[in-house]
Amino acid sequence: MARAAAGLARQGSAWIVLDCIGYTERMRRAAAEASGRPVLLARSLAIRLAAEAVAASA
């Protein structure tokens, strides 16, 4: 994870997106540390969207 994220940063990526719900918070941290870029974790995004939907329907 770290090696891939660092490579993306070297290629000019402004963000790293871990787009599978199988990626973990530990992997997100490794990617962020190696790349120096913000890293978006799909499972976190899905949970936040679900929380917003629940809150909106309450």
Residue, then its C-alpha position, 0 to 999 in steps of 0.5 A: m500500500a505504502r509503495a503504491a501510494a508513494g508512486l501515485a504521489r510522485q506521479g502528481s496525484a493530489w488525493i489517493v482514493l482507496d475505492c474498495i470497502g476491503y481497505t482498512e483504516r490501517m491501510r489508509r494511514a500507511a498510504a497517507e504517511a507514504s504519500g503525504r497526500p489526503v487519502l479517502l477511504a471508501r468504507s468511511l465515505a459509505i458509513r458517513l453517507a448512510a449516517e446522513a441518510v438515517a439522520a435525514s429520515a428521522 
